[in-house]
């Protein structure tokens, strides 16, 4: 607010000085010019009378000659003051309107309003830096899940889109550079309810700067960042980022998993992919000869991962000056049938169109489909506006950077243990990964799996904490159905974090301890039932002993009466 007042006074300095001088000269003139009372005796106007008269005259309200009728000299002076005060008021009002339209003043007004709104937040929120394709989807997903977002973006168009949003939870936003330390502080990086910073700028250097500034201001806050190159990913991680997501590396690694370890690929997709896909909607490629069109960041990542799993590869690059291209690279336009035939399109299993131009990528895949209809076709979609034409092309896989990053970040936000789980599972052999995928299918059926975390703390699971004071509880006990303890919930424990230790797929006989954190998988009903069990002592008692305890206070009092309890049990 002080900055706003200073800016306002600085811009209105000249109009205010002009208005004050005109008023002062006018008042002094009325005090010095002699008048006459009703008896024609000399009369001198007081300062108050002069100020009063000039005030309602200068505001053009109209006036009467006070306290006596003016002399001719006073009327001459009134004519001068009338035009002077009106002109000075017009000058002042015009300057004020100009200030209100000034971009700096409006930005400062929004900044003050934004600062007050952030201070008033009393619910968990995430600070999102960048509102492009990825940020737009992430903010919507968070709002649908009941999580507040605070958005920073330097662009005018993205912020204007936020002003007319139709989200269930309207985010707070500010047009500002998120790499500025003062901006991050105003946006709530030190706010007690801030749960993390998510850096989604299109420029890796900006994301690196945000990571540095964020960690320097608050080194305890969780940080998730985007990076488009391997070098930037390493740099950002070196400054304490919890998670760095490289869309090209992520997609390429999943494609390699689909070829080398389908079970592990499915586990990764189920836990971090789009939440509206069912089990039978995932398409898996097959091993064989692959053609990669374009050798930019995406093409390089695809080549590296597919080469590691032993796939036969051929690269088509249109730039003759391209560096670091592998041996056997074909130089030519991949949109031309002759180039594709030269690359061996007839006996290829799949083709990846990874250029930076969406029309070229579609042209490549359409031409390739005409030459070999059995090809597995993968495209890199560069711009979100082209989504309809990529969907109409009915491709096998489409790499959409925004969706891929947003889906993974959203999964990491909802279940923070997921990052540790995936890092450990990524080292699974093919047989163990297939076993894990089969067990997950067993609890989730054909629907998309529900992932959630369960923490054994007084705040999140009071019934468990209370029970642990005098009795042991195993994972098998926890997964009993609260309506029929002989049945098992459609849920499983994927991961247990106990202090600094990690346990993948803990056995049912393992005892639960205070402070344990579980990564669970199942369906929505199982999630709800487990929340009830962990919070309600009556349900937990039934799971452990088979006895149903009364829920209401009146019922508990009645059951304390031995005669009533005995008669009730007989009935």
PARO-968928 format. One line per field, with one value per residue (C-alpha): x, y, z; residue number from 1; residue in one letter. Coordinates in Angstrom, 3 decimals. Layout:
! PARO-968928
X	[X, ...]
Y	[Y, ...]
Z	[Z, ...]
resi	[NUM, ...]
resn	[A, ...]
***
This chain:
! PARO-968928
X	[0.000, 2.812, 4.121, 0.659, 0.242, 3.710, 2.979, -0.349, 1.126, 4.067, 1.830, -0.593, 2.068, 1.703, -2.156, -2.255, 0.268, -1.682, -4.986, -3.512, -1.934, -5.158, -7.165, -4.608, -4.434, -8.235, -8.754, -6.120, -7.721, -11.160, -9.622, -7.714, -10.425, -12.723, -16.464, -19.562, -22.178, -25.905, -25.323, -22.647, -19.985, -16.560, -16.375, -13.394, -14.125, -12.649, -10.403, -13.122, -15.753, -13.268, -12.392, -16.061, -16.981, -14.049, -14.774, -18.349, -17.558, -14.574, -16.617, -19.250, -22.061, -23.319, -23.021, -24.536, -22.601, -21.801, -22.171, -23.174, -23.690, -20.376, -18.944, -18.023, -14.342, -15.202, -17.265, -14.361, -12.162, -14.848, -14.821, -11.053, -11.232, -14.173, -12.290, -9.019, -10.542, -12.597, -9.547, -7.389, -10.078, -10.321, -6.554, -6.529, -9.406, -7.921, -4.571, -6.223, -8.094, -4.849, -3.133, -5.891, -5.309, -1.546, -0.176, 2.252, -0.526, -2.878, -0.113, 0.674, -3.026, -3.253, -0.042, -1.432, -4.720, -2.843, -0.616, -3.625, -5.382, -2.328, -1.972, -5.606, -5.182, -6.086, -5.895, -3.100, -2.014, 0.671, 2.631, 2.614, 5.141, 4.024, 0.527, 1.086, -0.360, 0.985, 0.051, -3.467, -4.169, -2.504, -4.464, -7.694, -6.813, -5.881, -9.108, -11.175, -9.391, -10.128, -6.595, -5.952, -3.350, -1.437, -0.278, 2.556, 3.093, 4.749, 2.358, -0.793, -2.810, -2.486, -3.472, -6.485, -7.589, -7.411, -9.658, -12.559, -11.923, -14.819, -12.917, -14.498, -11.801, -10.745, -6.950, -5.124, -2.949, -0.476, 1.235, 4.831, 8.242, 8.399, 12.201, 12.208, 12.779, 10.437, 7.649, 8.011, 7.824, 4.671, 3.174, 3.579, 6.731, 7.124, 3.399, 2.629, -0.008, 2.233, 2.891, 5.343, 6.608, 5.920, 8.096, 6.652, 8.310, 9.103, 12.690, 15.017, 17.110, 14.016, 13.143, 16.713, 16.536, 13.214, 14.710, 17.704, 15.647, 12.987, 15.520, 17.407, 14.237, 12.772, 14.969, 12.293, 9.679, 8.943, 9.996, 8.860, 10.327, 10.214, 13.308, 13.572, 17.225, 19.298, 21.813, 19.136, 17.614, 20.934, 21.497, 18.063, 18.444, 21.755, 19.910, 17.686, 14.656, 12.605, 11.453, 12.482, 10.357, 11.832, 8.942, 11.177, 13.107, 9.904, 8.080, 11.111, 11.753, 8.129, 8.292, 11.414, 9.648, 6.679, 9.071, 11.366, 9.125, 5.407, 4.409, 6.571, 5.293, 1.695, 2.503, 4.089, 1.148, -1.424, 0.299, 1.315, -0.726, -4.137, -6.741, -9.558, -7.973, -9.067, -6.792, -7.696, -7.124, -3.318, -1.665, 1.724, 4.212, 6.266, 9.976, 11.600, 12.973, 12.051, 12.392, 12.934, 12.149, 13.818, 16.826, 16.043, 15.590, 12.733, 14.432, 17.687, 15.899, 13.907, 17.038, 19.029, 16.381, 15.403, 19.050, 19.631, 16.943, 18.437, 15.978, 17.080, 16.966, 17.203, 17.242, 16.041, 17.389, 16.540, 19.450, 22.719, 24.593, 23.087, 25.685, 26.021, 23.712, 24.256, 25.941, 23.641, 21.477, 19.572, 19.630, 16.385, 12.833, 10.899, 7.631, 8.674, 7.926, 11.338, 13.141, 10.964, 11.573, 15.282, 15.003, 13.360, 9.735, 8.518, 9.968, 9.748, 7.652, 7.108, 7.827, 8.319, 7.602, 9.515, 10.137, 9.266, 6.506, 3.075, 1.964, 5.235, 4.759, 1.256, 2.405, 5.200, 2.820, 0.149, 2.713, 4.217, 0.766, 0.148, 3.449, 3.046, -0.452, 0.777, 3.176, 2.959, 2.764, 3.999, 3.880, 5.205, 2.438, 4.139, 1.107, -2.051, -4.240, -3.521, -5.012, -8.185, -6.252, -3.970, -7.020, -8.608, -5.457, -6.074, -2.409, -1.187, 0.645, 0.890, 3.486, 1.755, 4.274, 1.737, -0.480, 2.420, 4.045, 0.758, -0.409, 2.837, 3.039, -0.565, 0.143, 3.208, 1.185, -1.656, 0.737, 4.204, 5.480, 4.966, 8.328, 10.266, 8.079, 8.714, 12.458, 12.626, 10.179, 12.159, 14.880, 12.485, 13.203, 10.577, 9.082, 8.667, 7.201, 4.650, 3.721, 3.203, 1.010, -1.081, -1.615, -2.676, -5.193, -6.533, -7.569, -8.552, -10.346, -10.867, -11.030, -8.245, -6.491, -7.112, -3.886, -3.802, -1.594, -2.358, -0.269, -0.391, -0.629, -3.041, -4.383, -5.004, -5.766, -6.705, -8.331, -5.159, -2.964, -5.255, -5.358, -1.588, -1.194, -2.414, -2.628, -0.721, -2.217, -1.018, -1.457, -3.759, -6.012, -6.072, -7.245, -10.296, -13.692, -15.380, -18.789, -17.620, -14.208, -13.994, -13.834, -10.809, -10.912, -10.092, -6.841, -3.160, -0.128, 2.352, 4.941, 5.727, 7.966, 9.113, 11.604, 14.465, 13.518, 11.520, 9.566, 8.057, 4.915, 5.081, 3.645, 0.283, 1.845, 3.949, 2.919, 1.949, 3.888, 3.268, 4.514, 4.236, 3.288, 1.587, 1.114, -2.150, -3.727, -7.294, -10.660, -12.537, -14.768, -11.745, -10.205, -13.331, -13.699, -10.066, -10.457, -13.463, -11.564, -8.523, -10.645, -13.477, -12.608, -15.833, -15.091, -11.467, -12.572, -14.779, -11.897, -9.600, -11.969, -15.247, -17.138, -19.230, -19.048, -21.906, -21.339, -23.674, -23.235, -26.717, -26.119, -22.766, -24.406, -27.101, -24.518, -22.666, -25.716, -24.994, -28.666, -29.479, -26.370, -27.125, -30.756, -29.659, -27.165, -29.813, -32.246]
Y	[0.000, 2.563, 2.005, 2.654, 5.882, 7.057, 6.335, 8.169, 11.245, 11.365, 11.296, 13.881, 16.216, 18.926, 18.972, 19.109, 21.958, 23.864, 23.379, 24.438, 27.569, 28.606, 28.112, 29.952, 32.968, 33.085, 33.001, 35.666, 37.874, 37.672, 38.426, 41.470, 42.996, 45.165, 44.696, 46.487, 45.293, 46.046, 49.550, 50.337, 50.189, 48.692, 44.897, 42.519, 38.820, 36.301, 33.416, 30.884, 32.765, 33.121, 29.380, 28.432, 30.583, 29.437, 25.786, 25.669, 28.071, 25.994, 22.784, 24.511, 23.758, 27.322, 30.097, 33.076, 36.199, 35.837, 37.152, 40.328, 41.283, 41.644, 44.914, 45.324, 44.691, 41.455, 40.333, 41.031, 38.878, 36.159, 35.940, 35.423, 32.811, 31.010, 30.158, 29.490, 27.002, 25.207, 24.820, 23.588, 21.044, 19.769, 19.472, 17.552, 15.208, 14.521, 13.693, 11.377, 9.504, 9.210, 7.740, 5.155, 4.024, 3.961, 0.375, 0.857, 2.068, -0.734, -3.329, -1.960, -2.073, -5.707, -6.496, -5.088, -6.912, -10.131, -9.771, -9.362, -12.365, -14.589, -13.554, -14.547, -18.100, -20.726, -23.924, -25.908, -24.426, -24.812, -21.971, -22.532, -20.554, -20.508, -20.781, -22.311, -25.554, -27.557, -25.015, -24.660, -28.397, -28.723, -25.837, -27.373, -30.821, -29.349, -27.331, -30.421, -32.182, -29.324, -27.869, -24.118, -22.764, -19.472, -18.682, -16.434, -15.724, -12.777, -12.891, -10.801, -13.374, -16.265, -14.015, -12.718, -16.339, -16.877, -13.890, -15.593, -19.138, -21.442, -23.629, -25.095, -23.414, -20.109, -19.662, -16.503, -15.019, -12.261, -11.066, -11.123, -12.716, -15.753, -15.778, -12.577, -13.282, -10.532, -11.830, -15.354, -14.013, -12.034, -15.135, -17.069, -19.176, -18.766, -19.050, -21.775, -23.286, -23.383, -27.025, -26.517, -24.641, -25.996, -24.352, -24.763, -22.024, -22.769, -21.669, -23.995, -21.074, -19.533, -22.835, -23.087, -19.546, -20.263, -23.418, -21.468, -18.564, -20.848, -23.001, -19.954, -18.365, -21.568, -24.663, -26.812, -26.332, -29.019, -28.157, -29.765, -28.348, -28.918, -29.291, -29.915, -30.995, -33.496, -30.800, -28.511, -31.425, -32.118, -28.430, -28.003, -31.185, -29.912, -27.027, -29.264, -29.837, -32.788, -33.773, -32.638, -33.802, -33.916, -34.667, -36.060, -38.323, -39.411, -40.367, -42.071, -44.102, -45.246, -46.266, -48.305, -49.897, -50.813, -52.735, -54.184, -54.574, -54.193, -54.866, -52.041, -49.777, -50.425, -49.763, -46.428, -45.450, -46.423, -44.366, -41.255, -41.253, -39.771, -40.696, -41.360, -44.345, -47.904, -50.928, -52.226, -48.854, -48.938, -49.854, -51.600, -51.615, -54.632, -55.204, -54.767, -52.077, -48.468, -45.285, -41.975, -38.836, -35.749, -35.669, -32.843, -33.212, -35.693, -37.707, -37.957, -39.166, -41.752, -43.000, -43.299, -45.274, -47.553, -48.237, -49.240, -51.944, -53.322, -52.077, -51.760, -48.059, -45.798, -41.990, -39.558, -36.011, -33.181, -30.972, -31.877, -29.835, -31.758, -32.810, -36.031, -37.964, -41.734, -43.742, -44.733, -41.610, -40.816, -37.147, -36.093, -34.935, -37.548, -36.350, -37.815, -41.452, -41.916, -41.013, -43.360, -46.223, -45.587, -45.900, -49.309, -48.429, -51.704, -53.960, -51.503, -52.223, -48.601, -44.977, -41.942, -38.477, -36.199, -32.985, -29.574, -29.005, -30.581, -30.568, -32.259, -34.917, -35.701, -35.729, -38.181, -40.578, -40.412, -41.119, -43.934, -45.470, -45.577, -47.382, -49.753, -49.913, -52.174, -49.597, -48.573, -44.768, -42.321, -38.522, -35.554, -32.958, -29.585, -27.302, -27.988, -26.220, -29.072, -31.701, -32.245, -33.146, -35.525, -37.217, -37.457, -39.150, -42.114, -42.608, -45.289, -42.864, -39.079, -37.316, -34.233, -32.445, -30.433, -33.363, -35.666, -33.210, -32.130, -35.719, -36.730, -33.621, -34.075, -37.687, -36.612, -33.920, -36.260, -39.023, -37.671, -41.208, -42.056, -40.595, -42.919, -45.871, -45.396, -44.986, -48.340, -50.148, -48.926, -51.432, -54.409, -57.335, -58.171, -61.076, -59.090, -56.107, -58.380, -59.810, -56.297, -55.364, -58.505, -57.750, -54.194, -55.445, -57.777, -54.884, -52.265, -54.402, -52.775, -49.210, -46.701, -47.360, -45.062, -44.084, -42.527, -42.207, -43.275, -41.807, -43.284, -39.974, -38.551, -36.057, -38.449, -41.776, -41.185, -44.611, -46.420, -44.319, -44.936, -48.689, -48.964, -47.838, -51.216, -53.576, -54.529, -54.057, -55.787, -54.730, -57.728, -56.417, -52.981, -54.354, -56.153, -54.902, -52.776, -54.289, -57.901, -58.638, -61.971, -60.109, -58.200, -54.670, -54.192, -52.497, -53.265, -51.591, -50.652, -48.956, -48.406, -45.615, -45.943, -43.291, -43.559, -47.078, -48.131, -51.363, -52.341, -54.495, -55.175, -58.524, -58.735, -59.927, -56.782, -54.770, -51.127, -48.549, -44.940, -42.586, -45.128, -43.809, -46.133, -45.734, -47.545, -48.765, -49.912, -48.482, -45.467, -47.574, -49.160, -45.727, -44.494, -47.627, -47.449, -43.819, -44.798, -47.644, -45.529, -42.789, -44.694, -46.772, -48.786, -50.047, -50.750, -52.750, -54.873, -55.532, -56.595, -58.629, -59.128, -57.167, -54.214, -51.274, -48.749, -45.499, -43.034, -41.725, -42.928, -46.412, -46.662, -45.701, -48.348, -50.995, -50.146, -51.431, -55.154, -56.216, -54.323, -55.598, -59.208, -58.937, -57.255, -60.020, -62.678, -60.969]
Z	[0.000, 0.683, -2.851, -4.259, -2.288, -3.294, -6.960, -6.764, -5.068, -7.463, -10.545, -9.091, -7.708, -10.353, -10.392, -6.581, -6.420, -9.103, -7.259, -3.927, -5.421, -7.188, -4.003, -1.888, -4.237, -4.567, -0.764, -0.139, -2.799, -1.122, 2.270, 0.963, -1.291, 0.872, 0.744, 2.165, 4.626, 4.426, 5.836, 3.239, 5.921, 5.061, 5.620, 5.456, 4.608, 7.057, 5.941, 6.735, 4.694, 1.826, 1.932, 2.132, -0.855, -3.038, -2.207, -3.481, -6.310, -7.522, -7.501, -9.720, -7.278, -7.551, -4.987, -3.308, -2.340, 1.369, 3.944, 2.097, -1.510, -3.344, -4.532, -8.189, -7.390, -5.626, -8.602, -10.968, -8.723, -8.631, -12.442, -12.392, -9.621, -11.226, -14.418, -12.577, -10.125, -12.790, -15.031, -12.133, -11.150, -14.710, -14.808, -11.526, -12.450, -15.870, -14.310, -11.785, -14.502, -16.425, -13.351, -12.914, -16.504, -16.097, -16.436, -13.538, -11.210, -12.224, -11.786, -8.329, -7.435, -8.551, -6.673, -3.415, -3.880, -4.716, -1.640, 0.662, -0.922, -0.448, 3.206, 3.817, 2.435, 5.025, 2.959, 1.244, -2.084, -4.738, -6.319, -10.088, -12.140, -15.775, -17.216, -20.608, -21.926, -18.970, -16.311, -17.692, -17.429, -14.034, -12.499, -13.771, -12.402, -9.019, -8.868, -9.667, -6.807, -4.396, -4.310, -4.621, -7.062, -6.983, -10.533, -11.713, -15.411, -17.191, -20.165, -20.542, -22.526, -20.029, -17.118, -19.057, -19.529, -15.769, -15.115, -16.919, -15.650, -14.770, -12.296, -9.187, -7.085, -8.598, -8.447, -7.437, -10.175, -10.878, -14.057, -12.875, -13.361, -11.073, -11.112, -9.034, -5.330, -4.138, -6.386, -4.986, -1.442, -2.241, -3.888, -0.642, -0.956, 2.840, 3.544, 6.143, 3.819, 0.723, -0.158, -3.006, -6.071, -9.556, -12.218, -15.732, -17.791, -21.447, -20.872, -18.957, -17.687, -16.124, -14.430, -13.149, -11.766, -10.041, -8.526, -7.181, -5.818, -4.348, -2.508, -1.198, 0.166, 1.613, 1.409, 3.082, 0.373, -2.185, -5.736, -8.997, -12.208, -15.943, -18.119, -21.863, -21.943, -19.979, -19.006, -17.599, -15.705, -13.980, -13.190, -11.619, -9.560, -8.215, -6.525, -4.450, -6.693, -5.482, -8.961, -12.446, -15.370, -18.853, -21.241, -23.984, -21.629, -19.873, -23.063, -24.592, -21.455, -21.345, -25.000, -24.255, -21.280, -23.459, -25.729, -23.095, -19.989, -20.787, -17.194, -15.848, -18.626, -17.570, -13.902, -14.861, -17.063, -14.435, -11.741, -13.688, -16.897, -17.749, -15.145, -17.601, -19.372, -18.618, -18.426, -21.871, -23.587, -23.454, -26.771, -26.690, -29.604, -30.667, -31.172, -34.574, -36.869, -36.021, -38.077, -36.277, -38.303, -36.864, -34.531, -32.153, -28.386, -28.814, -31.565, -29.595, -26.479, -28.432, -30.195, -26.961, -25.034, -27.902, -28.666, -25.030, -25.233, -28.443, -31.086, -34.731, -35.594, -38.641, -38.358, -41.026, -40.643, -43.034, -41.963, -43.619, -41.026, -38.105, -35.527, -33.528, -35.832, -35.595, -38.300, -41.144, -40.827, -44.005, -45.008, -46.696, -46.221, -44.206, -45.734, -49.098, -49.936, -51.565, -48.346, -46.285, -48.720, -48.519, -44.727, -45.097, -44.414, -45.971, -43.282, -40.351, -37.263, -36.233, -37.093, -34.852, -36.274, -33.927, -35.861, -34.443, -37.013, -36.488, -40.151, -41.119, -38.439, -39.666, -43.284, -42.426, -40.684, -43.406, -46.105, -44.039, -43.478, -47.224, -47.747, -44.790, -43.206, -40.352, -38.906, -35.245, -35.591, -32.937, -33.276, -31.357, -31.025, -30.585, -30.140, -28.165, -30.745, -33.177, -30.873, -33.008, -36.155, -34.256, -32.766, -36.221, -37.555, -35.171, -34.322, -31.938, -29.602, -29.433, -27.297, -25.856, -23.666, -21.711, -20.825, -20.044, -17.631, -16.025, -15.459, -13.808, -11.612, -10.534, -9.578, -7.571, -5.787, -4.816, -3.721, -2.824, -2.162, -5.833, -6.851, -4.496, -5.510, -9.246, -8.759, -6.957, -9.253, -12.272, -11.329, -11.349, -13.617, -16.239, -14.265, -11.049, -12.945, -14.609, -11.202, -9.832, -12.803, -12.311, -8.622, -9.429, -11.996, -9.319, -7.059, -9.635, -12.230, -15.603, -14.277, -13.813, -10.456, -7.527, -5.739, -2.290, 0.754, 4.302, 7.121, 10.614, 12.441, 14.991, 12.447, 9.537, 11.234, 14.908, 15.348, 14.262, 16.536, 19.517, 18.869, 18.522, 22.144, 23.436, 20.463, 17.331, 13.854, 10.710, 7.090, 6.624, 9.422, 7.831, 4.476, 5.908, 4.746, 7.467, 6.639, 6.610, 8.116, 6.310, 3.012, 1.734, 0.412, -3.267, -2.301, -1.840, -0.308, -3.020, -0.870, 2.807, 4.012, 7.624, 8.635, 6.167, 5.136, 2.072, 1.606, -1.745, -1.587, 2.170, 3.268, 5.054, 8.308, 8.704, 11.744, 11.423, 13.443, 14.387, 11.642, 8.819, 5.389, 2.903, -0.853, -1.584, -4.811, -5.401, -6.325, -4.954, -2.695, -1.049, -0.538, 1.224, 3.364, 4.453, 5.460, 7.595, 9.247, 10.091, 11.661, 13.357, 16.446, 16.233, 12.738, 13.644, 16.698, 14.462, 12.054, 14.881, 17.084, 15.241, 17.913, 16.818, 19.187, 19.438, 17.632, 19.361, 22.917, 23.995, 22.606, 24.384, 27.691, 27.238, 26.411, 29.613, 31.507, 31.954, 32.058, 28.848, 27.108, 28.073, 26.904, 23.642, 22.923, 23.551, 21.170]
resi	[1, 2, 3, 4, 5, 6, 7, 8, 9, 10, 11, 12, 13, 14, 15, 16, 17, 18, 19, 20, 21, 22, 23, 24, 25, 26, 27, 28, 29, 30, 31, 32, 33, 34, 35, 36, 37, 38, 39, 40, 41, 42, 43, 44, 45, 46, 47, 48, 49, 50, 51, 52, 53, 54, 55, 56, 57, 58, 59, 60, 61, 62, 63, 64, 65, 66, 67, 68, 69, 70, 71, 72, 73, 74, 75, 76, 77, 78, 79, 80, 81, 82, 83, 84, 85, 86, 87, 88, 89, 90, 91, 92, 93, 94, 95, 96, 97, 98, 99, 100, 101, 102, 103, 104, 105, 106, 107, 108, 109, 110, 111, 112, 113, 114, 115, 116, 117, 118, 119, 120, 121, 122, 123, 124, 125, 126, 127, 128, 129, 130, 131, 132, 133, 134, 135, 136, 137, 138, 139, 140, 141, 142, 143, 144, 145, 146, 147, 148, 149, 150, 151, 152, 153, 154, 155, 156, 157, 158, 159, 160, 161, 162, 163, 164, 165, 166, 167, 168, 169, 170, 171, 172, 173, 174, 175, 176, 177, 178, 179, 180, 181, 182, 183, 184, 185, 186, 187, 188, 189, 190, 191, 192, 193, 194, 195, 196, 197, 198, 199, 200, 201, 202, 203, 204, 205, 206, 207, 208, 209, 210, 211, 212, 213, 214, 215, 216, 217, 218, 219, 220, 221, 222, 223, 224, 225, 226, 227, 228, 229, 230, 231, 232, 233, 234, 235, 236, 237, 238, 239, 240, 241, 242, 243, 244, 245, 246, 247, 248, 249, 250, 251, 252, 253, 254, 255, 256, 257, 258, 259, 260, 261, 262, 263, 264, 265, 266, 267, 268, 269, 270, 271, 272, 273, 274, 275, 276, 277, 278, 279, 280, 281, 282, 283, 284, 285, 286, 287, 288, 289, 290, 291, 292, 293, 294, 295, 296, 297, 298, 299, 300, 301, 302, 303, 304, 305, 306, 307, 308, 309, 310, 311, 312, 313, 314, 315, 316, 317, 318, 319, 320, 321, 322, 323, 324, 325, 326, 327, 328, 329, 330, 331, 332, 333, 334, 335, 336, 337, 338, 339, 340, 341, 342, 343, 344, 345, 346, 347, 348, 349, 350, 351, 352, 353, 354, 355, 356, 357, 358, 359, 360, 361, 362, 363, 364, 365, 366, 367, 368, 369, 370, 371, 372, 373, 374, 375, 376, 377, 378, 379, 380, 381, 382, 383, 384, 385, 386, 387, 388, 389, 390, 391, 392, 393, 394, 395, 396, 397, 398, 399, 400, 401, 402, 403, 404, 405, 406, 407, 408, 409, 410, 411, 412, 413, 414, 415, 416, 417, 418, 419, 420, 421, 422, 423, 424, 425, 426, 427, 428, 429, 430, 431, 432, 433, 434, 435, 436, 437, 438, 439, 440, 441, 442, 443, 444, 445, 446, 447, 448, 449, 450, 451, 452, 453, 454, 455, 456, 457, 458, 459, 460, 461, 462, 463, 464, 465, 466, 467, 468, 469, 470, 471, 472, 473, 474, 475, 476, 477, 478, 479, 480, 481, 482, 483, 484, 485, 486, 487, 488, 489, 490, 491, 492, 493, 494, 495, 496, 497, 498, 499, 500, 501, 502, 503, 504, 505, 506, 507, 508, 509, 510, 511, 512, 513, 514, 515, 516, 517, 518, 519, 520, 521, 522, 523, 524, 525, 526, 527, 528, 529, 530, 531, 532, 533, 534, 535, 536, 537, 538, 539, 540, 541, 542, 543, 544, 545, 546, 547, 548, 549, 550, 551, 552, 553, 554, 555, 556, 557, 558, 559, 560, 561, 562, 563, 564, 565, 566, 567, 568, 569, 570, 571]
resn	[X, X, X, X, X, X, X, X, X, X, X, X, X, X, X, X, X, X, X, X, X, X, X, X, X, X, X, X, X, X, X, X, X, X, X, X, X, X, X, X, X, X, X, X, X, X, X, X, X, X, X, X, X, X, X, X, X, X, X, X, X, X, X, X, X, X, X, X, X, X, X, X, X, X, X, X, X, X, X, X, X, X, X, X, X, X, X, X, X, X, X, X, X, X, X, X, X, X, X, X, X, X, X, X, X, X, X, X, X, X, X, X, X, X, X, X, X, X, X, X, X, X, X, X, X, X, X, X, X, X, X, X, X, X, X, X, X, X, X, X, X, X, X, X, X, X, X, X, X, X, X, X, X, X, X, X, X, X, X, X, X, X, X, X, X, X, X, X, X, X, X, X, X, X, X, X, X, X, X, X, X, X, X, X, X, X, X, X, X, X, X, X, X, X, X, X, X, X, X, X, X, X, X, X, X, X, X, X, X, X, X, X, X, X, X, X, X, X, X, X, X, X, X, X, X, X, X, X, X, X, X, X, X, X, X, X, X, X, X, X, X, X, X, X, X, X, X, X, X, X, X, X, X, X, X, X, X, X, X, X, X, X, X, X, X, X, X, X, X, X, X, X, X, X, X, X, X, X, X, X, X, X, X, X, X, X, X, X, X, X, X, X, X, X, X, X, X, X, X, X, X, X, X, X, X, X, X, X, X, X, X, X, X, X, X, X, X, X, X, X, X, X, X, X, X, X, X, X, X, X, X, X, X, X, X, X, X, X, X, X, X, X, X, X, X, X, X, X, X, X, X, X, X, X, X, X, X, X, X, X, X, X, X, X, X, X, X, X, X, X, X, X, X, X, X, X, X, X, X, X, X, X, X, X, X, X, X, X, X, X, X, X, X, X, X, X, X, X, X, X, X, X, X, X, X, X, X, X, X, X, X, X, X, X, X, X, X, X, X, X, X, X, X, X, X, X, X, X, X, X, X, X, X, X, X, X, X, X, X, X, X, X, X, X, X, X, X, X, X, X, X, X, X, X, X, X, X, X, X, X, X, X, X, X, X, X, X, X, X, X, X, X, X, X, X, X, X, X, X, X, X, X, X, X, X, X, X, X, X, X, X, X, X, X, X, X, X, X, X, X, X, X, X, X, X, X, X, X, X, X, X, X, X, X, X, X, X, X, X, X, X, X, X, X, X, X, X, X, X, X, X, X, X, X, X, X, X, X, X, X, X, X, X, X, X, X, X, X, X, X, X, X, X, X, X, X, X, X, X, X, X, X, X, X, X, X, X, X, X, X, X]
***
